Each structure stands twice: as structure tokens, then as C-alpha cells.
Amino acid sequence: MLVSEGERLVIMDETAIRRALIRIAHEIVEKNKGIEDCIIVGIRTRGVYLANRVAARISEIEGTKVTVRELDITKYRDDRSEIADVMVELANMPGDTELDSKLVKNKKVILFDDVLYTGRTIRAAMDAIMDLGRPQNVQLAVLVDRGHRELPIRPDFIGKNVPTSKQEEIQVQFTEIDSIDQVTIIH
């Protein structure tokens, strides 16, 4: 659904996001032949919300809960000079959310982020995961793939491919922190 709002173009509304996440949940179950030995990891901040939403769908499909954890990649970023520059806003997160080495070893780690662009965030997340232990494999799920990769990183599960120019920006908003579910391109 494309709706223009001045300099913003809405490319996914609440319904489109919900449908994309339902499809991703089914694809994850199919690719992994269930969810045994799977752990879902959301990259702070918006990747955490995606991970939780997809995990809820997978639980409905499979009739069992899947482990969900969050990953803070701040110290692994190559574009931050100071950790204090990064403000992490987490609302309504359950108590035991941190990722640890016991959960990673020999597991299928399904990593979630909202937008895939250059690949640097995903590289930082993979470095953080490998520092915790050796997973069986790492799979990548993103809501939006906008292209312009600087690293050879490719998602396994994609909500929507959105070709963009480098001058454009993709903004993802979720009700958990923004009071609305939508994805927009800002020109």
C-alpha cells in the first residue's frame, strides 16, 4: 500500500506489517522444520519488537514457546565513537531478555532487525553472537531490505524489498514505542 504524506511515502501500514510477519513466521518454521533448537534474537531496539511479534506467531503455529532474547550491539558498532552516543529505549520488556552463551551454543539463531541497509549492523550482531559461543547457524530476518549493501550479507527472511536511493531514509514505527505501525520512505 503506497500512501503519500508530503515528503513521506507510507509503504507498509499495520495490515501489511502484520501479514509480512505472519509470512516470516511460517517461513521460519518451514525452513527449520519446526522450532527445535531455535532461538530468536532481536537487535535493539526495533528488532526486539519484531522478534517478539514473530515468536508469538510461531507459538500459535507450533503450539509451543520459542526462546526470544535481545542483543545490544553498541560496543560492536564500527560507526560509534562513544557508547554514550547510543540511547536505547526499551519499553515493556520482560525481565529475562539478555542473550548469554548457554542459549547460543549449537542453536539455530534467527536474528531480527527492522531495516537491512549496508549490513554493518548485522556484522556487529554476528560478532556479538560469535563472542558468546558457536551457534549451529545464524539466519537473518528483516522487515525491510532496502539494498545498498557494503558487506556480503543477505537476509533469509524478508518482509518487503524496497529499492531506495542513498538519499532516502526508511523509517519503521511500531505501536510499542511510536503508537503506530507503519513503514515510510522519507525523501
Secondary structure by P-SEA (a helix, b strand, c coil): cccccccccccccaaaaaaaaaaaaaaaaaaacccccbbbbbccaaaaaaaaaaaaaaaaaacbbbbbbbbbcccccccccccccbbbbbcccccccccccccccccccbbbbcccccaaaaaaaaaaaaaaccccbbbbbbcccccccccccccccccbbbbbcccbbbbbbbcccccccbbbbcc
